[in-house]
Amino acid sequence: MQALGHVVLKVRNLQRSEDFFSGMLGMPIISRISDPAMTFFALETSRNHHDFALMEVGFDALSPGDDTTGLAHLAFKIGGSAEEFGLARRLFDASGTRVLYETERGSSRSVHVLDPDRNEIELYVDISD
């Protein structure tokens, strides 16, 4: 293997999740398709067509339980400084987004929140950069 190509997250409502990932987190949308309904995002330093995508599965979709296998969380690097971390933290405070927890582990500092479908999303900075 050479690299992680991309991650696709199943969501109940594509527009609601686009609003979170693009509107709230600032991830640029690069394309959309309708069958299946998907939105594709590219990260700032990417050389891939897309790094992350959302796929709509409908409002009746079941959520995975805490005791099932599957995704634990998605982590996105947002920078390398305390200032960049503070900016993300203030964004969540201003929007009313509930922060699950913050942590500092050696060389990184992170904040964890839930997306509209209750998937755990981690935004982190490498403070060793």
C-alpha positions as CSV (number, residue, x, y, z in Angstrom):
1,M,0.0,0.0,0.0
2,Q,1.1,3.5,-0.7
3,A,-1.4,5.8,0.8
4,L,-5.0,6.1,2.0
5,G,-7.0,7.1,-1.1
6,H,-10.2,8.4,0.4
7,V,-12.9,7.8,3.0
8,V,-16.7,7.7,2.3
9,L,-19.1,8.4,5.1
10,K,-22.7,7.3,4.9
11,V,-25.1,10.0,6.1
12,R,-28.9,10.3,6.4
13,N,-29.3,13.7,4.7
14,L,-26.6,14.9,2.2
15,Q,-27.5,18.6,2.4
16,R,-27.4,18.7,6.2
17,S,-24.0,16.9,6.2
18,E,-22.6,19.2,3.4
19,D,-23.6,22.1,5.6
20,F,-21.5,20.7,8.4
21,F,-18.4,19.6,6.5
22,S,-18.3,22.4,4.0
23,G,-20.1,25.2,5.8
24,M,-18.9,24.7,9.3
25,L,-15.6,23.0,8.8
26,G,-14.7,24.8,5.5
27,M,-13.9,21.7,3.5
28,P,-14.2,22.5,-0.2
29,I,-16.7,20.6,-2.3
30,I,-15.2,19.5,-5.6
31,S,-18.1,17.5,-7.2
32,R,-21.4,15.8,-6.7
33,I,-23.2,12.9,-8.3
34,S,-26.8,11.9,-8.1
35,D,-26.8,8.1,-8.3
36,P,-26.0,7.3,-5.6
37,A,-26.3,10.8,-4.1
38,M,-22.7,11.7,-3.1
39,T,-20.6,14.8,-2.4
40,F,-16.9,14.8,-2.8
41,F,-14.4,16.9,-1.0
42,A,-10.6,17.6,-1.5
43,L,-8.3,18.6,1.2
44,E,-6.0,21.6,0.8
45,T,-2.8,19.7,0.1
46,S,-4.4,16.9,-1.9
47,R,-3.2,15.4,-5.1
48,N,-6.2,13.1,-5.3
49,H,-9.5,13.7,-7.1
50,H,-11.1,13.6,-3.6
51,D,-10.0,12.7,-0.1
52,F,-13.4,12.5,1.6
53,A,-17.0,11.9,0.4
54,L,-20.5,11.7,1.8
55,M,-23.1,9.2,0.5
56,E,-26.7,9.7,1.3
57,V,-28.5,6.5,2.6
58,G,-31.8,8.1,3.8
59,F,-33.4,9.1,7.1
60,D,-34.4,5.6,8.0
61,A,-30.8,4.4,8.2
62,L,-29.8,2.8,11.5
63,S,-26.9,4.2,13.5
64,P,-24.1,1.9,14.6
65,G,-24.0,1.3,18.3
66,D,-21.2,1.9,20.7
67,D,-20.7,-1.9,21.0
68,T,-20.5,-2.6,17.2
69,T,-17.6,-2.8,14.8
70,G,-17.0,0.1,12.4
71,L,-15.8,3.6,12.4
72,A,-14.6,5.0,15.7
73,H,-13.9,8.6,14.5
74,L,-12.5,10.6,11.6
75,A,-9.6,12.9,12.2
76,F,-8.7,15.9,10.1
77,K,-5.4,17.8,10.6
78,I,-6.2,21.6,10.7
79,G,-2.8,23.0,11.2
80,G,0.3,23.1,13.4
81,S,-0.2,25.9,15.9
82,A,-2.1,26.7,19.1
83,E,-3.6,29.7,17.2
84,E,-5.1,27.4,14.5
85,F,-6.5,25.1,17.3
86,G,-8.0,28.1,19.1
87,L,-9.7,29.3,15.9
88,A,-11.4,25.9,15.5
89,R,-12.5,25.9,19.1
90,R,-14.0,29.4,18.8
91,L,-15.8,28.3,15.7
92,F,-17.6,25.5,17.6
93,D,-18.3,27.8,20.5
94,A,-19.8,30.5,18.2
95,S,-22.0,28.0,16.4
96,G,-23.2,26.2,19.5
97,T,-21.7,22.9,18.4
98,R,-21.2,20.7,21.5
99,V,-17.6,19.7,22.0
100,L,-17.4,16.1,23.3
101,Y,-13.9,16.6,24.6
102,E,-10.5,18.1,24.0
103,T,-7.2,16.3,24.5
104,E,-3.5,16.9,24.2
105,R,-1.4,13.8,23.4
106,G,2.3,14.5,23.2
107,S,2.7,16.2,19.8
108,S,-1.0,16.9,19.0
109,R,-3.9,18.8,20.4
110,S,-7.4,17.9,19.3
111,V,-11.1,18.7,19.8
112,H,-13.8,16.1,19.2
113,V,-17.4,16.8,18.0
114,L,-20.3,15.0,16.5
115,D,-21.5,15.5,12.9
116,P,-25.2,15.7,12.2
117,D,-25.4,11.8,12.1
118,R,-23.5,11.5,15.4
119,N,-20.3,10.4,13.8
120,E,-17.3,11.5,15.9
121,I,-15.1,14.0,14.1
122,E,-11.6,15.0,15.5
123,L,-9.9,18.2,14.4
124,Y,-6.3,18.3,15.5
125,V,-3.1,20.3,15.2
126,D,0.4,18.9,15.3
127,I,2.1,21.1,17.9
128,S,5.5,19.6,17.0
129,D,5.4,21.1,13.5
